């Protein structure tokens, strides 16, 4: 990770509007982890990540900042809900499972990387199996088969949608334990039982994906994969704990539920502080995992957390409500913006959507007003408005019709929401 904090923020700005304080905090925390990795081992062991806690309403970018950050640097990342965990002794998920889930993410990342490296080596084997399967399928339908022609057509991509039958590995489905997490029997007995195969009916394109994955899995050294995954989890892993305010009792209040909530906080404490968690891939130390917590904190305050847990989140960031100008920038400046997404979806059905600047301004004003007069759901309000705005267009669209350009301007938006606008106009008369 050679990007400076300023470069990280610039990349985040392409996807997330506003919240400069939160972006700076996570960028600095990530850069400090890179700086730490270049220090002498004796000093490196003494420096732990400075965990972050974000406070702000829903829909302002708390989760997205952390997710985009992890994607930028290719770090193992997992988002968990604090409300899913229960105190030790109660039926439910224990807090250590978040570390196990993070390791699973790291294993998949390393496997995918190494599979990409050896993909070219297994292609001849995959092509041979596909050719045999195609020939068998055609013979079953009493067709004349020329293997050379099949090989050429397969290389040219002419047979991708042809149906064939292939033998693939039979992976047992996960079994759910009552009151507990999923248990995958295939992973529990991995390596102890012989691999079973079953015949499946699918297209050539799908068969190529499955067979390539299977052949790559045979070549990859699993021990190296697991060792690298554990290293990445310990040194680069990021765990995002959302809704942490929901496991905090109400300020000044006390009830039976608060006992359980405080118990979850006490169980999270050693994970954040630094402990060793046993996983099926080996022991994982959590000392250098970066934890980012977030919550709206409408009812409770950060100060209502148990003091020990507060001390493990030294960096506190307040996120601001989105303004009308923020909504305009979200609609027009972000990479893969909401308007671009809807325009791309409808283009499949030959509808070419064109949004004018005054239309974006009107949509932003409506989103801001709706958040002010009803529940504030942040940027998610844009999806609600866009769905209602484009409902008629989406319903009547058809790819059987010629390409049609539809212009969305201020008048179109106002006409679509004229009843809603009346509600906003009446609000100023309500005391």
C-alpha positions as a Python dict, from the first residue, in 0.01 Angstrom:
ca = {
    (1, 'X'): (0, 0, 0),
    (2, 'X'): (206, 291, -134),
    (3, 'X'): (-74, 551, -138),
    (4, 'X'): (-44, 848, 95),
    (5, 'X'): (-341, 947, 316),
    (6, 'X'): (-417, 1231, 75),
    (7, 'X'): (-428, 991, -221),
    (8, 'X'): (-654, 753, -27),
    (9, 'X'): (-897, 1037, 46),
    (10, 'X'): (-892, 1141, -319),
    (11, 'X'): (-989, 787, -421),
    (12, 'X'): (-1265, 775, -159),
    (13, 'X'): (-1399, 1107, -291),
    (14, 'X'): (-1483, 937, -620),
    (15, 'X'): (-1741, 719, -445),
    (16, 'X'): (-1841, 900, -125),
    (17, 'X'): (-1945, 1266, -100),
    (18, 'X'): (-1871, 1467, 214),
    (19, 'X'): (-1749, 1341, 552),
    (20, 'X'): (-1388, 1469, 522),
    (21, 'X'): (-1311, 1404, 890),
    (22, 'X'): (-1407, 1036, 866),
    (23, 'X'): (-1211, 989, 544),
    (24, 'X'): (-901, 1151, 692),
    (25, 'X'): (-925, 933, 1005),
    (26, 'X'): (-946, 601, 821),
    (27, 'X'): (-681, 707, 568),
    (28, 'X'): (-435, 795, 846),
    (29, 'X'): (-512, 473, 1034),
    (30, 'X'): (-449, 267, 722),
    (31, 'X'): (-130, 450, 635),
    (32, 'X'): (-1, 404, 992),
    (33, 'X'): (-41, 27, 952),
    (34, 'X'): (181, 44, 644),
    (35, 'X'): (434, 260, 829),
    (36, 'X'): (433, 12, 1117),
    (37, 'X'): (516, -278, 882),
    (38, 'X'): (844, -105, 789),
    (39, 'X'): (965, -63, 1146),
    (40, 'X'): (1205, -300, 1328),
    (41, 'X'): (1031, -607, 1469),
    (42, 'X'): (1089, -510, 1834),
    (43, 'X'): (919, -175, 1789),
    (44, 'X'): (656, -310, 1551),
    (45, 'X'): (521, -545, 1816),
    (46, 'X'): (454, -252, 2049),
    (47, 'X'): (248, -46, 1804),
    (48, 'X'): (-116, -150, 1773),
    (49, 'X'): (-376, 1, 1536),
    (50, 'X'): (-575, 299, 1661),
    (51, 'X'): (-933, 179, 1627),
    (52, 'X'): (-1203, 417, 1510),
    (53, 'X'): (-1563, 473, 1618),
    (54, 'X'): (-1795, 668, 1386),
    (55, 'X'): (-2107, 845, 1509),
    (56, 'X'): (-2366, 964, 1260),
    (57, 'X'): (-2715, 901, 1118),
    (58, 'X'): (-2789, 620, 877),
    (59, 'X'): (-2710, 665, 510),
    (60, 'X'): (-2425, 916, 542),
    (61, 'X'): (-2145, 678, 436),
    (62, 'X'): (-2010, 511, 751),
    (63, 'X'): (-2010, 157, 612),
    (64, 'X'): (-1922, 265, 259),
    (65, 'X'): (-1609, 450, 373),
    (66, 'X'): (-1474, 137, 544),
    (67, 'X'): (-1576, -98, 261),
    (68, 'X'): (-1426, 121, -12),
    (69, 'X'): (-1111, 168, 194),
    (70, 'X'): (-1060, -208, 223),
    (71, 'X'): (-1126, -255, -149),
    (72, 'X'): (-872, 15, -239),
    (73, 'X'): (-586, -161, -63),
    (74, 'X'): (-706, -521, -106),
    (75, 'X'): (-738, -586, 267),
    (76, 'X'): (-958, -864, 411),
    (77, 'X'): (-1276, -691, 525),
    (78, 'X'): (-1592, -800, 697),
    (79, 'X'): (-1895, -605, 818),
    (80, 'X'): (-2078, -747, 1119),
    (81, 'X'): (-2384, -635, 1312),
    (82, 'X'): (-2321, -601, 1685),
    (83, 'X'): (-2683, -702, 1755),
    (84, 'X'): (-2624, -1052, 1615),
    (85, 'X'): (-2398, -1151, 1901),
    (86, 'X'): (-2496, -1271, 2245),
    (87, 'X'): (-2320, -1296, 2577),
    (88, 'X'): (-2136, -1618, 2652),
    (89, 'X'): (-2382, -1861, 2808),
    (90, 'X'): (-2674, -1748, 2591),
    (91, 'X'): (-2792, -1921, 2274),
    (92, 'X'): (-2662, -1738, 1967),
    (93, 'X'): (-2341, -1636, 1791),
    (94, 'X'): (-2030, -1574, 1996),
    (95, 'X'): (-1815, -1272, 1918),
    (96, 'X'): (-1515, -1484, 1814),
    (97, 'X'): (-1708, -1588, 1503),
    (98, 'X'): (-1638, -1243, 1350),
    (99, 'X'): (-1267, -1331, 1341),
    (100, 'X'): (-1340, -1671, 1188),
    (101, 'X'): (-1553, -1504, 922),
    (102, 'X'): (-1268, -1262, 847),
    (103, 'X'): (-1028, -1553, 800),
    (104, 'X'): (-1274, -1712, 554),
    (105, 'X'): (-1272, -1389, 353),
    (106, 'X'): (-891, -1387, 353),
    (107, 'X'): (-877, -1751, 241),
    (108, 'X'): (-1107, -1677, -53),
    (109, 'X'): (-897, -1374, -149),
    (110, 'X'): (-570, -1570, -149),
    (111, 'X'): (-729, -1865, -331),
    (112, 'X'): (-866, -1638, -603),
    (113, 'X'): (-527, -1470, -648),
    (114, 'X'): (-337, -1797, -673),
    (115, 'X'): (-604, -1952, -895),
    (116, 'X'): (-565, -1659, -1135),
    (117, 'X'): (-190, -1726, -1149),
    (118, 'X'): (-228, -2097, -1242),
    (119, 'X'): (-538, -2058, -1459),
    (120, 'X'): (-341, -2078, -1782),
    (121, 'X'): (-185, -2411, -1676),
    (122, 'X'): (-518, -2588, -1628),
    (123, 'X'): (-686, -2462, -1946),
    (124, 'X'): (-573, -2758, -2165),
    (125, 'X'): (-720, -3003, -1912),
    (126, 'X'): (-1046, -2807, -1890),
    (127, 'X'): (-1073, -2782, -2270),
    (128, 'X'): (-1022, -3157, -2304),
    (129, 'X'): (-1296, -3234, -2052),
    (130, 'X'): (-1534, -2992, -2224),
    (131, 'X'): (-1468, -3143, -2567),
    (132, 'X'): (-1534, -3493, -2432),
    (133, 'X'): (-1857, -3377, -2265),
    (134, 'X'): (-1980, -3203, -2582),
    (135, 'X'): (-1905, -3509, -2795),
    (136, 'X'): (-2084, -3737, -2546),
    (137, 'X'): (-2389, -3508, -2543),
    (138, 'X'): (-2410, -3505, -2924),
    (139, 'X'): (-2368, -3881, -2951),
    (140, 'X'): (-2652, -3921, -2701),
    (141, 'X'): (-2873, -3735, -2951),
    (142, 'X'): (-2750, -3951, -3243),
    (143, 'X'): (-2555, -3666, -3397),
    (144, 'X'): (-2244, -3710, -3608),
    (145, 'X'): (-1939, -3597, -3413),
    (146, 'X'): (-1612, -3459, -3548),
    (147, 'X'): (-1380, -3394, -3254),
    (148, 'X'): (-1160, -3153, -3450),
    (149, 'X'): (-1458, -2935, -3544),
    (150, 'X'): (-1578, -2937, -3183),
    (151, 'X'): (-1234, -2826, -3061),
    (152, 'X'): (-1221, -2539, -3311),
    (153, 'X'): (-1577, -2424, -3235),
    (154, 'X'): (-1503, -2435, -2864),
    (155, 'X'): (-1192, -2219, -2904),
    (156, 'X'): (-1388, -1968, -3110),
    (157, 'X'): (-1658, -1943, -2842),
    (158, 'X'): (-1941, -2081, -3057),
    (159, 'X'): (-2053, -2346, -2805),
    (160, 'X'): (-2085, -2142, -2485),
    (161, 'X'): (-2463, -2191, -2459),
    (162, 'X'): (-2469, -2559, -2554),
    (163, 'X'): (-2603, -2792, -2282),
    (164, 'X'): (-2373, -3070, -2159),
    (165, 'X'): (-2337, -3306, -1864),
    (166, 'X'): (-2017, -3303, -1657),
    (167, 'X'): (-1898, -3465, -1335),
    (168, 'X'): (-1828, -3202, -1071),
    (169, 'X'): (-1735, -3216, -704),
    (170, 'X'): (-2032, -3269, -473),
    (171, 'X'): (-2007, -3010, -194),
    (172, 'X'): (-2235, -3081, 104),
    (173, 'X'): (-2477, -2802, 182),
    (174, 'X'): (-2432, -2619, 514),
    (175, 'X'): (-2640, -2750, 804),
    (176, 'X'): (-2779, -2502, 1052),
    (177, 'X'): (-2740, -2591, 1417),
    (178, 'X'): (-3032, -2488, 1636),
    (179, 'X'): (-2947, -2152, 1789),
    (180, 'X'): (-2601, -2149, 1633),
    (181, 'X'): (-2411, -2074, 1314),
    (182, 'X'): (-2406, -2276, 992),
    (183, 'X'): (-2194, -2590, 997),
    (184, 'X'): (-2054, -2702, 662),
    (185, 'X'): (-1991, -3076, 689),
    (186, 'X'): (-1774, -3059, 379),
    (187, 'X'): (-1534, -2823, 554),
    (188, 'X'): (-1544, -3012, 884),
    (189, 'X'): (-1426, -3336, 722),
    (190, 'X'): (-1215, -3170, 452),
    (191, 'X'): (-928, -3402, 361),
    (192, 'X'): (-1057, -3687, 576),
    (193, 'X'): (-1318, -3826, 336),
    (194, 'X'): (-1280, -3900, -37),
    (195, 'X'): (-1419, -3634, -267),
    (196, 'X'): (-1752, -3735, -421),
    (197, 'X'): (-1858, -3630, -769),
    (198, 'X'): (-2198, -3610, -931),
    (199, 'X'): (-2321, -3551, -1285),
    (200, 'X'): (-2477, -3210, -1348),
    (201, 'X'): (-2654, -3062, -1649),
    (202, 'X'): (-2532, -2712, -1744),
    (203, 'X'): (-2407, -2488, -2023),
    (204, 'X'): (-2052, -2504, -2156),
    (205, 'X'): (-1980, -2157, -2013),
    (206, 'X'): (-2088, -2259, -1663),
    (207, 'X'): (-1904, -2592, -1687),
    (208, 'X'): (-1584, -2410, -1782),
    (209, 'X'): (-1606, -2195, -1467),
    (210, 'X'): (-1661, -2493, -1238),
    (211, 'X'): (-1401, -2717, -1398),
    (212, 'X'): (-1141, -2437, -1400),
    (213, 'X'): (-1199, -2376, -1029),
    (214, 'X'): (-1166, -2748, -954),
    (215, 'X'): (-846, -2792, -1154),
    (216, 'X'): (-690, -2479, -1001),
    (217, 'X'): (-780, -2610, -656),
    (218, 'X'): (-581, -2927, -727),
    (219, 'X'): (-266, -2732, -813),
    (220, 'X'): (-278, -2470, -539),
    (221, 'X'): (-83, -2549, -222),
    (222, 'X'): (-350, -2520, 47),
    (223, 'X'): (-99, -2494, 331),
    (224, 'X'): (53, -2185, 172),
    (225, 'X'): (-295, -2043, 112),
    (226, 'X'): (-395, -2087, 476),
    (227, 'X'): (-66, -1946, 608),
    (228, 'X'): (-92, -1638, 384),
    (229, 'X'): (-459, -1591, 475),
    (230, 'X'): (-380, -1593, 847),
    (231, 'X'): (-95, -1347, 792),
    (232, 'X'): (-321, -1108, 601),
    (233, 'X'): (-594, -1141, 862),
    (234, 'X'): (-356, -1054, 1143),
    (235, 'X'): (-163, -777, 967),
    (236, 'X'): (-416, -625, 724),
    (237, 'X'): (-762, -736, 837),
    (238, 'X'): (-1041, -484, 896),
    (239, 'X'): (-1354, -565, 1098),
    (240, 'X'): (-1639, -314, 1074),
    (241, 'X'): (-1876, -345, 1372),
    (242, 'X'): (-2202, -175, 1279),
    (243, 'X'): (-2491, -82, 1510),
    (244, 'X'): (-2264, -84, 1813),
    (245, 'X'): (-2497, 167, 1980),
    (246, 'X'): (-2766, -104, 1992),
    (247, 'X'): (-2567, -302, 2251),
    (248, 'X'): (-2545, -1, 2480),
    (249, 'X'): (-2814, 54, 2740),
    (250, 'X'): (-3012, 377, 2748),
    (251, 'X'): (-2840, 662, 2922),
    (252, 'X'): (-2941, 675, 3287),
    (253, 'X'): (-3160, 368, 3252),
    (254, 'X'): (-3132, 10, 3369),
    (255, 'X'): (-3330, -298, 3276),
    (256, 'X'): (-3280, -668, 3226),
    (257, 'X'): (-3182, -626, 2862),
    (258, 'X'): (-2896, -395, 2958),
    (259, 'X'): (-2731, -685, 3140),
    (260, 'X'): (-2709, -888, 2820),
    (261, 'X'): (-2597, -586, 2618),
    (262, 'X'): (-2317, -509, 2858),
    (263, 'X'): (-2219, -875, 2844),
    (264, 'X'): (-2173, -849, 2465),
    (265, 'X'): (-1953, -544, 2520),
    (266, 'X'): (-1742, -738, 2769),
    (267, 'X'): (-1707, -1025, 2519),
    (268, 'X'): (-1606, -790, 2237),
    (269, 'X'): (-1345, -623, 2457),
    (270, 'X'): (-1078, -901, 2450),
    (271, 'X'): (-1119, -939, 2072),
    (272, 'X'): (-1057, -568, 2017),
    (273, 'X'): (-789, -553, 2287),
    (274, 'X'): (-596, -845, 2140),
    (275, 'X'): (-642, -1216, 2191),
    (276, 'X'): (-592, -1547, 2009),
    (277, 'X'): (-888, -1705, 1833),
    (278, 'X'): (-881, -2068, 1721),
    (279, 'X'): (-1000, -2126, 1363),
    (280, 'X'): (-994, -2434, 1143),
    (281, 'X'): (-700, -2279, 954),
    (282, 'X'): (-495, -2212, 1268),
    (283, 'X'): (-477, -1966, 1556),
    (284, 'X'): (-530, -1599, 1473),
    (285, 'X'): (-402, -1310, 1685),
    (286, 'X'): (-633, -1008, 1683),
    (287, 'X'): (-379, -761, 1824),
    (288, 'X'): (-317, -585, 1491),
    (289, 'X'): (-659, -615, 1326),
    (290, 'X'): (-811, -272, 1263),
    (291, 'X'): (-1159, -237, 1419),
    (292, 'X'): (-1398, 31, 1298),
    (293, 'X'): (-1722, 67, 1493),
    (294, 'X'): (-2022, 278, 1399),
    (295, 'X'): (-2367, 371, 1517),
    (296, 'X'): (-2628, 644, 1506),
    (297, 'X'): (-2625, 694, 1887),
    (298, 'X'): (-2973, 852, 1889),
    (299, 'X'): (-3071, 705, 2227),
    (300, 'X'): (-2734, 629, 2386),
    (301, 'X'): (-2394, 797, 2379),
    (302, 'X'): (-2043, 670, 2320),
    (303, 'X'): (-1977, 757, 2683),
    (304, 'X'): (-2238, 498, 2788),
    (305, 'X'): (-2015, 214, 2668),
    (306, 'X'): (-1817, 33, 2932),
    (307, 'X'): (-1497, 234, 2996),
    (308, 'X'): (-1265, -49, 2892),
    (309, 'X'): (-1426, -70, 2546),
    (310, 'X'): (-1427, 307, 2506),
    (311, 'X'): (-1054, 308, 2559),
    (312, 'X'): (-1005, 64, 2271),
    (313, 'X'): (-1159, 313, 2025),
    (314, 'X'): (-941, 622, 2078),
    (315, 'X'): (-1035, 790, 1748),
    (316, 'X'): (-1389, 928, 1745),
    (317, 'X'): (-1542, 1083, 1434),
    (318, 'X'): (-1878, 1258, 1397),
    (319, 'X'): (-2039, 1237, 1054),
    (320, 'X'): (-2265, 1517, 932),
    (321, 'X'): (-2611, 1502, 780),
    (322, 'X'): (-2617, 1529, 401),
    (323, 'X'): (-2710, 1869, 258),
    (324, 'X'): (-2887, 1946, -68),
    (325, 'X'): (-2550, 2024, -228),
    (326, 'X'): (-2423, 1682, -116),
    (327, 'X'): (-2719, 1515, -286),
    (328, 'X'): (-2649, 1705, -610),
    (329, 'X'): (-2287, 1591, -605),
    (330, 'X'): (-2389, 1230, -527),
    (331, 'X'): (-2616, 1233, -832),
    (332, 'X'): (-2368, 1395, -1069),
    (333, 'X'): (-2007, 1348, -953),
    (334, 'X'): (-1969, 1003, -800),
    (335, 'X'): (-1831, 715, -1001),
    (336, 'X'): (-2118, 479, -1093),
    (337, 'X'): (-2368, 734, -963),
    (338, 'X'): (-2734, 651, -898),
    (339, 'X'): (-2842, 820, -1221),
    (340, 'X'): (-2583, 626, -1421),
    (341, 'X'): (-2700, 299, -1265),
    (342, 'X'): (-3065, 356, -1356),
    (343, 'X'): (-2975, 479, -1705),
    (344, 'X'): (-2763, 167, -1765),
    (345, 'X'): (-3038, -66, -1640),
    (346, 'X'): (-3303, 90, -1866),
    (347, 'X'): (-3070, 97, -2168),
    (348, 'X'): (-3105, -284, -2173),
    (349, 'X'): (-3470, -223, -2271),
    (350, 'X'): (-3379, 43, -2530),
    (351, 'X'): (-3452, 343, -2306),
    (352, 'X'): (-3185, 614, -2321),
    (353, 'X'): (-3231, 824, -2006),
    (354, 'X'): (-3102, 1181, -2009),
    (355, 'X'): (-3101, 1379, -1682),
    (356, 'X'): (-3076, 1757, -1701),
    (357, 'X'): (-2897, 1962, -1437),
    (358, 'X'): (-3220, 2121, -1316),
    (359, 'X'): (-3371, 1772, -1275),
    (360, 'X'): (-3082, 1665, -1053),
    (361, 'X'): (-3124, 1984, -852),
    (362, 'X'): (-3496, 1912, -805),
    (363, 'X'): (-3432, 1548, -704),
    (364, 'X'): (-3169, 1663, -453),
    (365, 'X'): (-3405, 1922, -308),
    (366, 'X'): (-3677, 1659, -268),
    (367, 'X'): (-3440, 1413, -102),
    (368, 'X'): (-3321, 1677, 142),
    (369, 'X'): (-3677, 1795, 219),
    (370, 'X'): (-3803, 1439, 269),
    (371, 'X'): (-3521, 1364, 512),
    (372, 'X'): (-3595, 1686, 700),
    (373, 'X'): (-3972, 1633, 728),
    (374, 'X'): (-3973, 1257, 792),
    (375, 'X'): (-3718, 1000, 903),
    (376, 'X'): (-3364, 1089, 794),
    (377, 'X'): (-3227, 792, 598),
    (378, 'X'): (-2944, 978, 429),
    (379, 'X'): (-2841, 893, 73),
    (380, 'X'): (-3073, 592, 69),
    (381, 'X'): (-3355, 842, 15),
    (382, 'X'): (-3232, 886, -343),
    (383, 'X'): (-3319, 525, -426),
    (384, 'X'): (-3673, 577, -293),
    (385, 'X'): (-3719, 887, -507),
    (386, 'X'): (-3562, 738, -820),
    (387, 'X'): (-3779, 426, -801),
    (388, 'X'): (-4095, 636, -778),
    (389, 'X'): (-3976, 877, -1048),
    (390, 'X'): (-3897, 605, -1304),
    (391, 'X'): (-4178, 363, -1215),
    (392, 'X'): (-4387, 430, -1528),
    (393, 'X'): (-4084, 426, -1757),
    (394, 'X'): (-3957, 97, -1612),
    (395, 'X'): (-4302, -63, -1631),
    (396, 'X'): (-4360, 27, -1997),
    (397, 'X'): (-4006, -40, -2121),
    (398, 'X'): (-3949, -328, -2363),
    (399, 'X'): (-3646, -435, -2562),
    (400, 'X'): (-3879, -515, -2853),
    (401, 'X'): (-3927, -142, -2916),
    (402, 'X'): (-3666, 77, -3089),
    (403, 'X'): (-3420, 285, -2886),
    (404, 'X'): (-3607, 580, -2733),
    (405, 'X'): (-3454, 884, -2563),
    (406, 'X'): (-3635, 1000, -2250),
    (407, 'X'): (-3543, 1339, -2110),
    (408, 'X'): (-3585, 1388, -1735),
    (409, 'X'): (-3603, 1760, -1653),
    (410, 'X'): (-3732, 1967, -1363),
    (411, 'X'): (-4088, 1977, -1501),
    (412, 'X'): (-4095, 1597, -1529),
    (413, 'X'): (-3978, 1555, -1168),
    (414, 'X'): (-4223, 1814, -1035),
    (415, 'X'): (-4512, 1652, -1222),
    (416, 'X'): (-4420, 1307, -1087),
    (417, 'X'): (-4414, 1434, -729),
    (418, 'X'): (-4680, 1706, -732),
    (419, 'X'): (-4870, 1541, -446),
    (420, 'X'): (-4555, 1511, -239),
    (421, 'X'): (-4473, 1877, -302),
    (422, 'X'): (-4810, 1976, -155),
    (423, 'X'): (-4715, 1798, 166),
    (424, 'X'): (-4392, 1998, 187),
    (425, 'X'): (-4582, 2325, 128),
    (426, 'X'): (-4827, 2250, 410),
    (427, 'X'): (-4553, 2164, 660),
    (428, 'X'): (-4465, 2529, 716),
    (429, 'X'): (-4813, 2596, 851),
    (430, 'X'): (-4792, 2323, 1115),
    (431, 'X'): (-4681, 2450, 1456),
}
